[in-house]
Amino acid sequence: QVQLVESGGGLVPAGGSLRLSCAASGRTFSDYAMGWFRQAPGKERERVATISWSGSATYYAESVKGRFTISRDNAKNTVYLQMNSLKPEDTAVYYCAARGYVTAQRMGVMSYDYWGQGTQVTVSS
């Protein structure tokens, strides 16, 4: 089992910045690719950004490219999401997720083995 705990959410004005953190425990952190997802009320969960086991490969949704940066520190068992130039449409609950090699090879891009409880991000206009 992997436990994931997100932090860093909050209320920020449009144009502001937030840094989300996700602390992992339970198993070897570097064995898992990590992702950030978000879900706004009445909308489906959206994949925001992902990062590979070593951090060498990343993915960003078009809606956040150039504004968000995902990173990981395997020594600290933590993945981050730096969010700049926030917009009201970024308002959502943000979830951290982890997936192992087998899931990454066999399952779709939204399939992750472990999920955090989520942290609320609200961007005011």
MOPAC internal coordinates of N, CA, C and O (Angstrom, degrees):
PM7 1SCF
backbone

  N    0.0000 0     0.00 0     0.00 0    0    0    0
  C    1.4540 1     0.00 0     0.00 0    1    0    0
  C    1.5242 1   110.38 1     0.00 0    2    1    0
  O    1.2310 1   121.45 1   -35.08 1    3    2    1
  N    1.2964 1   114.84 1   144.92 1    3    2    1
  C    1.4575 1   122.12 1   174.42 1    5    3    2
  C    1.5259 1   107.35 1  -121.13 1    6    5    3
  O    1.2310 1   121.04 1   -50.21 1    7    6    5
  N    1.3084 1   115.62 1   129.79 1    7    6    5
  C    1.4615 1   120.73 1   175.67 1    9    7    6
  C    1.5262 1   108.74 1  -103.25 1   10    9    7
  O    1.2310 1   121.48 1   -46.20 1   11   10    9
  N    1.3281 1   114.78 1   133.80 1   11   10    9
  C    1.4559 1   120.90 1  -178.05 1   13   11   10
  C    1.5229 1   108.90 1  -123.72 1   14   13   11
  O    1.2310 1   120.75 1   -49.94 1   15   14   13
  N    1.3125 1   116.17 1   130.06 1   15   14   13
  C    1.4576 1   121.02 1   179.89 1   17   15   14
  C    1.5192 1   109.31 1  -128.40 1   18   17   15
  O    1.2310 1   121.03 1   -63.90 1   19   18   17
  N    1.3324 1   115.63 1   116.10 1   19   18   17
  C    1.4606 1   120.80 1   179.25 1   21   19   18
  C    1.5221 1   110.25 1   -89.18 1   22   21   19
  O    1.2310 1   121.71 1   -26.10 1   23   22   21
  N    1.3239 1   114.33 1   153.90 1   23   22   21
  C    1.4567 1   121.28 1   174.57 1   25   23   22
  C    1.5213 1   108.34 1  -153.60 1   26   25   23
  O    1.2310 1   121.10 1   -13.95 1   27   26   25
  N    1.3278 1   115.51 1   166.05 1   27   26   25
  C    1.4551 1   120.26 1   174.69 1   29   27   26
  C    1.5093 1   115.73 1   104.08 1   30   29   27
  O    1.2310 1   120.15 1   175.16 1   31   30   29
  N    1.3245 1   117.32 1    -4.84 1   31   30   29
  C    1.4516 1   119.11 1   177.96 1   33   31   30
  C    1.5143 1   111.59 1   -71.00 1   34   33   31
  O    1.2310 1   121.05 1    -8.14 1   35   34   33
  N    1.3300 1   115.60 1   171.86 1   35   34   33
  C    1.4538 1   120.00 1   178.78 1   37   35   34
  C    1.5021 1   112.06 1   163.36 1   38   37   35
  O    1.2310 1   121.43 1    13.90 1   39   38   37
  N    1.3291 1   114.87 1  -166.10 1   39   38   37
  C    1.4573 1   123.09 1   179.42 1   41   39   38
  C    1.5197 1   108.72 1  -103.92 1   42   41   39
  O    1.2310 1   120.80 1   -50.85 1   43   42   41
  N    1.3315 1   116.08 1   129.15 1   43   42   41
  C    1.4568 1   120.38 1  -177.70 1   45   43   42
  C    1.5238 1   108.22 1  -142.35 1   46   45   43
  O    1.2310 1   119.38 1   -34.43 1   47   46   45
  N    1.3294 1   118.79 1   145.57 1   47   46   45
  C    1.4639 1   119.52 1   176.92 1   49   47   46
  C    1.5228 1   111.02 1   -74.17 1   50   49   47
  O    1.2310 1   121.15 1   -22.14 1   51   50   49
  N    1.3073 1   115.40 1   157.86 1   51   50   49
  C    1.4573 1   120.31 1   177.02 1   53   51   50
  C    1.5242 1   109.58 1   -55.58 1   54   53   51
  O    1.2310 1   121.19 1   -42.04 1   55   54   53
  N    1.3243 1   115.33 1   137.96 1   55   54   53
  C    1.4505 1   120.99 1  -176.66 1   57   55   54
  C    1.5213 1   113.70 1    91.93 1   58   57   55
  O    1.2310 1   120.43 1   169.03 1   59   58   57
  N    1.3019 1   116.78 1   -10.97 1   59   58   57
  C    1.4517 1   120.97 1  -178.86 1   61   59   58
  C    1.5169 1   113.33 1   -82.32 1   62   61   59
  O    1.2310 1   121.54 1     4.62 1   63   62   61
  N    1.3193 1   114.66 1  -175.38 1   63   62   61
  C    1.4638 1   121.40 1  -176.86 1   65   63   62
  C    1.5210 1   110.80 1  -131.69 1   66   65   63
  O    1.2310 1   121.56 1   -27.79 1   67   66   65
  N    1.3118 1   114.61 1   152.21 1   67   66   65
  C    1.4574 1   123.09 1   171.71 1   69   67   66
  C    1.5105 1   108.53 1  -143.13 1   70   69   67
  O    1.2310 1   120.97 1   -27.95 1   71   70   69
  N    1.3171 1   115.75 1   152.05 1   71   70   69
  C    1.4588 1   121.05 1   173.77 1   73   71   70
  C    1.5122 1   108.85 1  -123.10 1   74   73   71
  O    1.2310 1   120.91 1   -65.45 1   75   74   73
  N    1.3153 1   115.87 1   114.55 1   75   74   73
  C    1.4479 1   121.38 1   176.18 1   77   75   74
  C    1.5212 1   110.01 1   -89.00 1   78   77   75
  O    1.2310 1   121.24 1   -36.93 1   79   78   77
  N    1.3032 1   115.24 1   143.07 1   79   78   77
  C    1.4592 1   121.57 1   174.94 1   81   79   78
  C    1.5150 1   109.51 1  -123.68 1   82   81   79
  O    1.2310 1   121.02 1   -29.51 1   83   82   81
  N    1.3032 1   115.66 1   150.49 1   83   82   81
  C    1.4546 1   121.52 1   176.73 1   85   83   82
  C    1.5141 1   107.74 1  -136.78 1   86   85   83
  O    1.2310 1   120.88 1   -67.96 1   87   86   85
  N    1.3181 1   115.92 1   112.04 1   87   86   85
  C    1.4520 1   121.29 1  -179.54 1   89   87   86
  C    1.5218 1   109.55 1   -95.08 1   90   89   87
  O    1.2310 1   120.94 1   -50.27 1   91   90   89
  N    1.3219 1   115.81 1   129.73 1   91   90   89
  C    1.4543 1   121.58 1  -178.29 1   93   91   90
  C    1.5204 1   110.60 1  -109.34 1   94   93   91
  O    1.2310 1   121.44 1   -32.20 1   95   94   93
  N    1.3081 1   114.84 1   147.80 1   95   94   93
  C    1.4635 1   120.40 1   175.74 1   97   95   94
  C    1.5257 1   108.85 1  -149.29 1   98   97   95
  O    1.2310 1   121.18 1   -19.50 1   99   98   97
  N    1.2924 1   115.34 1   160.50 1   99   98   97
  C    1.4498 1   120.36 1   174.24 1  101   99   98
  C    1.5112 1   115.10 1   114.49 1  102  101   99
  O    1.2310 1   120.61 1   138.74 1  103  102  101
  N    1.3361 1   116.43 1   -41.26 1  103  102  101
  C    1.4640 1   120.04 1  -179.68 1  105  103  102
  C    1.5183 1   108.84 1  -143.63 1  106  105  103
  O    1.2310 1   120.80 1    -1.47 1  107  106  105
  N    1.3092 1   116.08 1   178.53 1  107  106  105
  C    1.4588 1   120.74 1  -177.68 1  109  107  106
  C    1.5174 1   109.97 1   -66.80 1  110  109  107
  O    1.2310 1   121.05 1   -66.56 1  111  110  109
  N    1.3016 1   115.60 1   113.44 1  111  110  109
  C    1.4623 1   121.55 1  -173.23 1  113  111  110
  C    1.5232 1   111.57 1   -59.69 1  114  113  111
  O    1.2310 1   120.33 1   139.97 1  115  114  113
  N    1.3157 1   116.97 1   -40.03 1  115  114  113
  C    1.4668 1   120.28 1  -176.27 1  117  115  114
  C    1.5323 1   113.10 1   -70.56 1  118  117  115
  O    1.2310 1   120.18 1   175.46 1  119  118  117
  N    1.3166 1   117.26 1    -4.54 1  119  118  117
  C    1.4691 1   120.96 1   175.68 1  121  119  118
  C    1.5286 1   112.01 1   -83.11 1  122  121  119
  O    1.2310 1   120.48 1   177.79 1  123  122  121
  N    1.3329 1   116.68 1    -2.21 1  123  122  121
  C    1.4546 1   120.97 1  -172.86 1  125  123  122
  C    1.5205 1   111.82 1  -125.12 1  126  125  123
  O    1.2310 1   121.95 1   -47.11 1  127  126  125
  N    1.3211 1   113.86 1   132.89 1  127  126  125
  C    1.4573 1   119.29 1   165.45 1  129  127  126
  C    1.5227 1   107.27 1   -75.87 1  130  129  127
  O    1.2310 1   120.84 1   -31.51 1  131  130  129
  N    1.3087 1   116.00 1   148.49 1  131  130  129
  C    1.4661 1   120.36 1  -174.71 1  133  131  130
  C    1.5200 1   111.35 1  -122.22 1  134  133  131
  O    1.2310 1   121.54 1   -27.26 1  135  134  133
  N    1.3163 1   114.65 1   152.74 1  135  134  133
  C    1.4557 1   118.62 1   178.54 1  137  135  134
  C    1.5110 1   111.58 1  -145.80 1  138  137  135
  O    1.2310 1   121.85 1   -24.53 1  139  138  137
  N    1.3124 1   114.06 1   155.47 1  139  138  137
  C    1.4653 1   121.86 1   170.44 1  141  139  138
  C    1.5266 1   107.65 1  -114.05 1  142  141  139
  O    1.2310 1   121.31 1   -46.78 1  143  142  141
  N    1.3046 1   115.09 1   133.22 1  143  142  141
  C    1.4560 1   122.71 1   178.24 1  145  143  142
  C    1.5215 1   107.87 1  -127.04 1  146  145  143
  O    1.2310 1   120.42 1   -16.97 1  147  146  145
  N    1.3182 1   116.81 1   163.03 1  147  146  145
  C    1.4571 1   119.81 1   175.83 1  149  147  146
  C    1.5252 1   109.78 1  -143.70 1  150  149  147
  O    1.2310 1   121.83 1   -25.79 1  151  150  149
  N    1.3061 1   114.10 1   154.21 1  151  150  149
  C    1.4589 1   120.07 1   178.02 1  153  151  150
  C    1.5158 1   109.07 1  -142.27 1  154  153  151
  O    1.2310 1   121.22 1   -60.43 1  155  154  153
  N    1.3028 1   115.27 1   119.57 1  155  154  153
  C    1.4541 1   122.26 1   176.39 1  157  155  154
  C    1.5245 1   108.91 1   -94.37 1  158  157  155
  O    1.2310 1   119.86 1   -22.77 1  159  158  157
  N    1.3265 1   117.88 1   157.23 1  159  158  157
  C    1.4732 1   120.69 1  -179.22 1  161  159  158
  C    1.5226 1   111.52 1   -56.14 1  162  161  159
  O    1.2310 1   121.05 1   -50.31 1  163  162  161
  N    1.3192 1   115.60 1   129.69 1  163  162  161
  C    1.4502 1   120.66 1   177.55 1  165  163  162
  C    1.5107 1   115.14 1    77.89 1  166  165  163
  O    1.2310 1   120.31 1  -175.57 1  167  166  165
  N    1.3354 1   117.01 1     4.43 1  167  166  165
  C    1.4627 1   120.67 1  -178.62 1  169  167  166
  C    1.5158 1   110.44 1  -120.06 1  170  169  167
  O    1.2310 1   120.91 1   -19.44 1  171  170  169
  N    1.3212 1   115.87 1   160.56 1  171  170  169
  C    1.4546 1   120.68 1   176.57 1  173  171  170
  C    1.5245 1   110.45 1   -75.67 1  174  173  171
  O    1.2310 1   121.89 1   -22.04 1  175  174  173
  N    1.3177 1   113.99 1   157.96 1  175  174  173
  C    1.4595 1   118.78 1   176.86 1  177  175  174
  C    1.5225 1   108.98 1   -65.63 1  178  177  175
  O    1.2310 1   121.15 1   -42.26 1  179  178  177
  N    1.3169 1   115.41 1   137.74 1  179  178  177
  C    1.4582 1   122.28 1  -175.96 1  181  179  178
  C    1.5207 1   110.26 1  -118.81 1  182  181  179
  O    1.2310 1   121.22 1   -43.95 1  183  182  181
  N    1.3069 1   115.27 1   136.05 1  183  182  181
  C    1.4683 1   120.17 1   174.39 1  185  183  182
  C    1.5192 1   108.51 1   -78.05 1  186  185  183
  O    1.2310 1   120.37 1   -57.09 1  187  186  185
  N    1.3176 1   116.90 1   122.91 1  187  186  185
  C    1.4564 1   121.82 1  -175.80 1  189  187  186
  C    1.5298 1   111.34 1   -98.11 1  190  189  187
  O    1.2310 1   120.60 1   127.27 1  191  190  189
  N    1.3223 1   116.46 1   -52.73 1  191  190  189
  C    1.4581 1   120.79 1  -177.37 1  193  191  190
  C    1.5244 1   109.00 1  -157.94 1  194  193  191
  O    1.2310 1   121.13 1   -32.13 1  195  194  193
  N    1.3204 1   115.44 1   147.87 1  195  194  193
  C    1.4557 1   120.41 1   176.35 1  197  195  194
  C    1.5147 1   109.75 1  -136.58 1  198  197  195
  O    1.2310 1   121.50 1   -20.72 1  199  198  197
  N    1.3256 1   114.74 1   159.28 1  199  198  197
  C    1.4637 1   120.09 1  -179.87 1  201  199  198
  C    1.5162 1   108.45 1  -143.05 1  202  201  199
  O    1.2310 1   121.28 1   -38.08 1  203  202  201
  N    1.3166 1   115.16 1   141.92 1  203  202  201
  C    1.4624 1   120.67 1  -176.66 1  205  203  202
  C    1.5249 1   111.47 1   -76.02 1  206  205  203
  O    1.2310 1   121.37 1    -3.92 1  207  206  205
  N    1.3096 1   114.98 1   176.08 1  207  206  205
  C    1.4568 1   121.54 1  -176.31 1  209  207  206
  C    1.5255 1   112.15 1   -55.36 1  210  209  207
  O    1.2310 1   120.38 1   135.77 1  211  210  209
  N    1.3151 1   116.87 1   -44.23 1  211  210  209
  C    1.4633 1   120.38 1  -177.27 1  213  211  210
  C    1.5265 1   112.51 1   -90.60 1  214  213  211
  O    1.2310 1   120.94 1   167.08 1  215  214  213
  N    1.3181 1   115.80 1   -12.92 1  215  214  213
  C    1.4560 1   119.94 1  -175.97 1  217  215  214
  C    1.5125 1   113.95 1    91.06 1  218  217  215
  O    1.2310 1   120.30 1  -176.95 1  219  218  217
  N    1.3141 1   117.02 1     3.05 1  219  218  217
  C    1.4569 1   120.35 1  -175.90 1  221  219  218
  C    1.5230 1   113.64 1   -79.03 1  222  221  219
  O    1.2310 1   120.51 1   160.29 1  223  222  221
  N    1.3280 1   116.64 1   -19.71 1  223  222  221
  C    1.4659 1   120.06 1  -178.22 1  225  223  222
  C    1.5228 1   109.65 1  -125.54 1  226  225  223
  O    1.2310 1   121.04 1   -44.54 1  227  226  225
  N    1.3114 1   115.62 1   135.46 1  227  226  225
  C    1.4608 1   120.80 1   179.65 1  229  227  226
  C    1.5245 1   110.35 1  -134.10 1  230  229  227
  O    1.2310 1   121.86 1   -20.44 1  231  230  229
  N    1.3160 1   114.04 1   159.56 1  231  230  229
  C    1.4619 1   122.06 1   175.72 1  233  231  230
  C    1.5321 1   107.53 1  -134.94 1  234  233  231
  O    1.2310 1   121.16 1   -37.16 1  235  234  233
  N    1.3319 1   115.39 1   142.84 1  235  234  233
  C    1.4615 1   120.61 1   175.13 1  237  235  234
  C    1.5249 1   109.90 1  -133.75 1  238  237  235
  O    1.2310 1   121.05 1   -39.23 1  239  238  237
  N    1.3076 1   115.60 1   140.77 1  239  238  237
  C    1.4510 1   119.69 1   170.70 1  241  239  238
  C    1.5236 1   108.82 1   -65.29 1  242  241  239
  O    1.2310 1   120.76 1   -31.74 1  243  242  241
  N    1.3079 1   116.15 1   148.26 1  243  242  241
  C    1.4618 1   119.74 1  -179.03 1  245  243  242
  C    1.5194 1   111.67 1   -56.75 1  246  245  243
  O    1.2310 1   120.85 1   145.21 1  247  246  245
  N    1.3089 1   115.98 1   -34.79 1  247  246  245
  C    1.4655 1   120.68 1  -175.63 1  249  247  246
  C    1.5220 1   113.31 1   -67.61 1  250  249  247
  O    1.2310 1   120.04 1   163.62 1  251  250  249
  N    1.3444 1   117.52 1   -16.38 1  251  250  249
  C    1.4689 1   119.81 1  -177.09 1  253  251  250
  C    1.5249 1   112.85 1  -119.44 1  254  253  251
  O    1.2310 1   120.09 1   175.91 1  255  254  253
  N    1.3155 1   117.44 1    -4.09 1  255  254  253
  C    1.4645 1   120.19 1  -178.80 1  257  255  254
  C    1.5220 1   110.80 1   -57.39 1  258  257  255
  O    1.2310 1   121.16 1   -45.35 1  259  258  257
  N    1.3276 1   115.38 1   134.65 1  259  258  257
  C    1.4525 1   120.87 1   179.82 1  261  259  258
  C    1.5143 1   113.81 1    84.80 1  262  261  259
  O    1.2310 1   120.17 1   169.62 1  263  262  261
  N    1.3322 1   117.28 1   -10.38 1  263  262  261
  C    1.4627 1   121.04 1   179.41 1  265  263  262
  C    1.5245 1   112.66 1  -115.85 1  266  265  263
  O    1.2310 1   120.36 1   145.05 1  267  266  265
  N    1.3176 1   116.91 1   -34.95 1  267  266  265
  C    1.4698 1   121.76 1  -178.16 1  269  267  266
  C    1.5199 1   110.17 1  -107.96 1  270  269  267
  O    1.2310 1   121.12 1   -31.47 1  271  270  269
  N    1.3246 1   115.45 1   148.53 1  271  270  269
  C    1.4559 1   121.36 1   175.63 1  273  271  270
  C    1.5238 1   109.75 1  -135.16 1  274  273  271
  O    1.2310 1   120.98 1   -54.49 1  275  274  273
  N    1.3205 1   115.73 1   125.51 1  275  274  273
  C    1.4546 1   120.69 1   175.70 1  277  275  274
  C    1.5250 1   108.64 1   -98.66 1  278  277  275
  O    1.2310 1   120.86 1   -38.13 1  279  278  277
  N    1.3203 1   115.95 1   141.87 1  279  278  277
  C    1.4624 1   120.68 1   177.41 1  281  279  278
  C    1.5254 1   108.06 1  -150.98 1  282  281  279
  O    1.2310 1   121.37 1   -14.61 1  283  282  281
  N    1.3105 1   114.99 1   165.39 1  283  282  281
  C    1.4554 1   119.18 1   178.03 1  285  283  282
  C    1.5219 1   109.69 1  -142.48 1  286  285  283
  O    1.2310 1   121.63 1   -28.41 1  287  286  285
  N    1.3199 1   114.48 1   151.59 1  287  286  285
  C    1.4580 1   122.08 1   175.42 1  289  287  286
  C    1.5193 1   105.68 1  -125.27 1  290  289  287
  O    1.2310 1   120.64 1   -80.19 1  291  290  289
  N    1.3216 1   116.38 1    99.81 1  291  290  289
  C    1.4603 1   119.69 1  -176.03 1  293  291  290
  C    1.5297 1   112.22 1   -68.04 1  294  293  291
  O    1.2310 1   119.93 1   156.60 1  295  294  293
  N    1.3024 1   117.74 1   -23.40 1  295  294  293
  C    1.4634 1   120.04 1   176.67 1  297  295  294
  C    1.5194 1   111.48 1   -71.48 1  298  297  295
  O    1.2310 1   120.83 1   152.69 1  299  298  297
  N    1.3302 1   116.01 1   -27.31 1  299  298  297
  C    1.4648 1   120.60 1  -179.79 1  301  299  298
  C    1.5242 1   112.65 1  -103.61 1  302  301  299
  O    1.2310 1   120.54 1  -178.13 1  303  302  301
  N    1.3456 1   116.58 1     1.87 1  303  302  301
  C    1.4715 1   120.70 1  -179.49 1  305  303  302
  C    1.5279 1   111.81 1    54.62 1  306  305  303
  O    1.2310 1   121.07 1  -136.72 1  307  306  305
  N    1.3021 1   115.56 1    43.28 1  307  306  305
  C    1.4639 1   119.99 1  -174.14 1  309  307  306
  C    1.5214 1   110.69 1  -137.21 1  310  309  307
  O    1.2310 1   121.54 1   -38.75 1  311  310  309
  N    1.3275 1   114.65 1   141.25 1  311  310  309
  C    1.4559 1   121.18 1   172.29 1  313  311  310
  C    1.5314 1   107.47 1  -118.31 1  314  313  311
  O    1.2310 1   121.16 1   -34.27 1  315  314  313
  N    1.3248 1   115.39 1   145.73 1  315  314  313
  C    1.4515 1   121.22 1  -175.07 1  317  315  314
  C    1.5252 1   110.52 1  -122.77 1  318  317  315
  O    1.2310 1   121.51 1   -23.88 1  319  318  317
  N    1.3140 1   114.71 1   156.12 1  319  318  317
  C    1.4577 1   121.24 1   169.46 1  321  319  318
  C    1.5212 1   107.75 1  -134.91 1  322  321  319
  O    1.2310 1   121.41 1   -74.73 1  323  322  321
  N    1.3227 1   114.91 1   105.27 1  323  322  321
  C    1.4580 1   120.73 1   176.02 1  325  323  322
  C    1.5138 1   107.91 1   -85.51 1  326  325  323
  O    1.2310 1   120.76 1   -57.64 1  327  326  325
  N    1.3124 1   116.15 1   122.36 1  327  326  325
  C    1.4642 1   121.55 1  -176.63 1  329  327  326
  C    1.5189 1   109.15 1  -118.25 1  330  329  327
  O    1.2310 1   120.74 1   -64.03 1  331  330  329
  N    1.3201 1   116.19 1   115.97 1  331  330  329
  C    1.4597 1   122.20 1   179.44 1  333  331  330
  C    1.5201 1   109.87 1  -116.06 1  334  333  331
  O    1.2310 1   121.13 1   -15.56 1  335  334  333
  N    1.3082 1   115.45 1   164.44 1  335  334  333
  C    1.4717 1   121.63 1   178.60 1  337  335  334
  C    1.5196 1   111.18 1    48.22 1  338  337  335
  O    1.2310 1   121.16 1  -130.55 1  339  338  337
  N    1.2988 1   115.38 1    49.45 1  339  338  337
  C    1.4588 1   120.01 1  -175.83 1  341  339  338
  C    1.5186 1   111.86 1   -65.34 1  342  341  339
  O    1.2310 1   121.88 1   -33.39 1  343  342  341
  N    1.3243 1   114.02 1   146.61 1  343  342  341
  C    1.4487 1   121.95 1  -179.69 1  345  343  342
  C    1.5274 1   109.40 1  -121.23 1  346  345  343
  O    1.2310 1   120.21 1   -22.99 1  347  346  345
  N    1.3183 1   117.21 1   157.01 1  347  346  345
  C    1.4746 1   118.77 1   177.97 1  349  347  346
  C    1.5284 1   112.78 1   -55.44 1  350  349  347
  O    1.2310 1   120.22 1   147.85 1  351  350  349
  N    1.3190 1   117.19 1   -32.15 1  351  350  349
  C    1.4660 1   119.94 1  -179.83 1  353  351  350
  C    1.5255 1   113.07 1   -72.36 1  354  353  351
  O    1.2310 1   120.09 1   173.86 1  355  354  353
  N    1.3247 1   117.43 1    -6.14 1  355  354  353
  C    1.4704 1   120.52 1   173.22 1  357  355  354
  C    1.5243 1   112.07 1   -82.40 1  358  357  355
  O    1.2310 1   120.57 1   173.18 1  359  358  357
  N    1.3200 1   116.52 1    -6.82 1  359  358  357
  C    1.4564 1   120.82 1   179.40 1  361  359  358
  C    1.5200 1   110.81 1   -61.44 1  362  361  359
  O    1.2310 1   120.93 1   -55.20 1  363  362  361
  N    1.3240 1   115.82 1   124.80 1  363  362  361
  C    1.4658 1   121.53 1  -176.90 1  365  363  362
  C    1.5231 1   109.09 1  -178.04 1  366  365  363
  O    1.2310 1   121.22 1    -8.26 1  367  366  365
  N    1.3089 1   115.27 1   171.74 1  367  366  365
  C    1.4593 1   120.62 1   165.64 1  369  367  366
  C    1.5236 1   106.62 1   -88.45 1  370  369  367
  O    1.2310 1   120.88 1   -52.40 1  371  370  369
  N    1.3146 1   115.92 1   127.60 1  371  370  369
  C    1.4488 1   121.99 1  -178.51 1  373  371  370
  C    1.5303 1   109.81 1  -102.82 1  374  373  371
  O    1.2310 1   121.69 1   -49.08 1  375  374  373
  N    1.3254 1   114.37 1   130.92 1  375  374  373
  C    1.4610 1   121.56 1  -177.73 1  377  375  374
  C    1.5239 1   110.16 1  -117.73 1  378  377  375
  O    1.2310 1   121.67 1   -39.47 1  379  378  377
  N    1.2928 1   114.42 1   140.53 1  379  378  377
  C    1.4505 1   122.84 1   171.42 1  381  379  378
  C    1.5331 1   107.72 1   -97.33 1  382  381  379
  O    1.2310 1   120.77 1   -35.00 1  383  382  381
  N    1.3316 1   116.13 1   145.00 1  383  382  381
  C    1.4616 1   119.23 1  -179.42 1  385  383  382
  C    1.5296 1   109.76 1  -146.17 1  386  385  383
  O    1.2310 1   121.75 1   -25.14 1  387  386  385
  N    1.3326 1   114.26 1   154.86 1  387  386  385
  C    1.4658 1   120.54 1  -179.18 1  389  387  386
  C    1.5248 1   109.59 1  -131.26 1  390  389  387
  O    1.2310 1   121.19 1   -35.97 1  391  390  389
  N    1.3308 1   115.33 1   144.03 1  391  390  389
  C    1.4548 1   117.43 1   174.51 1  393  391  390
  C    1.5140 1   110.84 1  -143.47 1  394  393  391
  O    1.2310 1   122.09 1   -36.90 1  395  394  393
  N    1.3265 1   113.61 1   143.10 1  395  394  393
  C    1.4474 1   120.24 1  -178.54 1  397  395  394
  C    1.5160 1   111.82 1   -84.69 1  398  397  395
  O    1.2310 1   121.37 1    -0.47 1  399  398  397
  N    1.3103 1   114.99 1   179.53 1  399  398  397
  C    1.4606 1   121.60 1  -174.06 1  401  399  398
  C    1.5239 1   111.78 1   -61.91 1  402  401  399
  O    1.2310 1   120.05 1   137.16 1  403  402  401
  N    1.3200 1   117.51 1   -42.84 1  403  402  401
  C    1.4664 1   120.43 1  -176.36 1  405  403  402
  C    1.5213 1   110.52 1   -63.21 1  406  405  403
  O    1.2310 1   120.70 1   133.34 1  407  406  405
  N    1.3236 1   116.26 1   -46.66 1  407  406  405
  C    1.4659 1   119.74 1   178.55 1  409  407  406
  C    1.5147 1   110.71 1   -61.55 1  410  409  407
  O    1.2310 1   120.70 1   138.22 1  411  410  409
  N    1.3184 1   116.26 1   -41.78 1  411  410  409
  C    1.4602 1   120.12 1  -179.04 1  413  411  410
  C    1.5219 1   111.62 1   -62.34 1  414  413  411
  O    1.2310 1   120.70 1   145.34 1  415  414  413
  N    1.3447 1   116.27 1   -34.66 1  415  414  413
  C    1.4562 1   119.90 1  -177.72 1  417  415  414
  C    1.5214 1   113.28 1   -81.73 1  418  417  415
  O    1.2310 1   120.23 1   149.64 1  419  418  417
  N    1.3274 1   117.17 1   -30.36 1  419  418  417
  C    1.4667 1   120.39 1  -169.29 1  421  419  418
  C    1.5156 1   114.86 1  -108.16 1  422  421  419
  O    1.2310 1   120.52 1   160.58 1  423  422  421
  N    1.3314 1   116.60 1   -19.42 1  423  422  421
  C    1.4529 1   119.04 1  -170.84 1  425  423  422
  C    1.5207 1   111.22 1  -114.96 1  426  425  423
  O    1.2310 1   121.63 1    -9.61 1  427  426  425
  N    1.3426 1   114.49 1   170.39 1  427  426  425
  C    1.4495 1   119.61 1  -178.79 1  429  427  426
  C    1.5146 1   113.06 1   -73.55 1  430  429  427
  O    1.2310 1   121.46 1    -6.84 1  431  430  429
  N    1.3028 1   114.80 1   173.16 1  431  430  429
  C    1.4621 1   120.70 1  -172.78 1  433  431  430
  C    1.5152 1   113.11 1   -67.20 1  434  433  431
  O    1.2310 1   119.73 1   161.94 1  435  434  433
  N    1.3291 1   118.12 1   -18.06 1  435  434  433
  C    1.4617 1   120.82 1   179.44 1  437  435  434
  C    1.5328 1   112.18 1   -94.51 1  438  437  435
  O    1.2310 1   120.20 1   177.81 1  439  438  437
  N    1.3134 1   117.23 1    -2.19 1  439  438  437
  C    1.4603 1   120.68 1  -176.56 1  441  439  438
  C    1.5149 1   110.59 1   -89.49 1  442  441  439
  O    1.2310 1   121.17 1   -65.35 1  443  442  441
  N    1.2884 1   115.37 1   114.65 1  443  442  441
  C    1.4537 1   122.47 1   178.74 1  445  443  442
  C    1.5249 1   108.85 1  -128.75 1  446  445  443
  O    1.2310 1   121.13 1   -29.17 1  447  446  445
  N    1.3055 1   115.45 1   150.83 1  447  446  445
  C    1.4659 1   120.86 1  -174.35 1  449  447  446
  C    1.5239 1   112.50 1   -80.48 1  450  449  447
  O    1.2310 1   120.37 1   143.87 1  451  450  449
  N    1.2977 1   116.90 1   -36.13 1  451  450  449
  C    1.4611 1   121.05 1  -174.77 1  453  451  450
  C    1.5202 1   109.74 1  -135.25 1  454  453  451
  O    1.2310 1   121.50 1   -34.55 1  455  454  453
  N    1.3282 1   114.73 1   145.45 1  455  454  453
  C    1.4592 1   121.92 1  -178.26 1  457  455  454
  C    1.5193 1   110.42 1  -132.45 1  458  457  455
  O    1.2310 1   121.29 1   -34.11 1  459  458  457
  N    1.3214 1   115.14 1   145.89 1  459  458  457
  C    1.4418 1   119.98 1   172.14 1  461  459  458
  C    1.5231 1   110.80 1   -83.01 1  462  461  459
  O    1.2310 1   121.18 1     0.63 1  463  462  461
  N    1.3179 1   115.36 1  -179.37 1  463  462  461
  C    1.4671 1   120.63 1  -175.90 1  465  463  462
  C    1.5307 1   112.06 1   -85.31 1  466  465  463
  O    1.2310 1   120.57 1   165.97 1  467  466  465
  N    1.3040 1   116.52 1   -14.03 1  467  466  465
  C    1.4599 1   120.73 1   177.84 1  469  467  466
  C    1.5189 1   113.32 1    95.87 1  470  469  467
  O    1.2310 1   121.37 1   -28.15 1  471  470  469
  N    1.3227 1   114.99 1   151.85 1  471  470  469
  C    1.4572 1   121.65 1   175.98 1  473  471  470
  C    1.5263 1   107.79 1  -135.97 1  474  473  471
  O    1.2310 1   120.51 1   -43.18 1  475  474  473
  N    1.3183 1   116.63 1   136.82 1  475  474  473
  C    1.4558 1   121.80 1  -175.86 1  477  475  474
  C    1.5191 1   110.90 1   -81.50 1  478  477  475
  O    1.2310 1   121.07 1   -48.44 1  479  478  477
  N    1.3168 1   115.55 1   131.56 1  479  478  477
  C    1.4599 1   122.57 1   171.97 1  481  479  478
  C    1.5210 1   107.14 1  -119.78 1  482  481  479
  O    1.2310 1   121.03 1   -56.93 1  483  482  481
  N    1.3187 1   115.64 1   123.07 1  483  482  481
  C    1.4594 1   121.03 1   179.37 1  485  483  482
  C    1.5187 1   108.59 1  -124.73 1  486  485  483
  O    1.2310 1   121.03 1   -55.89 1  487  486  485
  N    1.3370 1   115.63 1   124.11 1  487  486  485
  C    1.4652 1   121.73 1  -179.99 1  489  487  486
  C    1.5192 1   107.75 1  -112.48 1  490  489  487
  O    1.2310 1   121.11 1   -60.99 1  491  490  489
  N    1.3052 1   115.49 1   119.01 1  491  490  489
  C    1.4625 1   120.24 1  -178.49 1  493  491  490
  C    1.5231 1   110.57 1   -89.92 1  494  493  491
  O    1.2310 1   121.38 1   -33.48 1  495  494  493
  N    1.3151 1   114.97 1   146.52 1  495  494  493
  C    1.4729 1   119.78 1  -179.19 1  497  495  494
  C    1.5156 1   111.83 1   -90.19 1  498  497  495
  O    1.2310 1   120.10 1   180.00 1  499  498  497

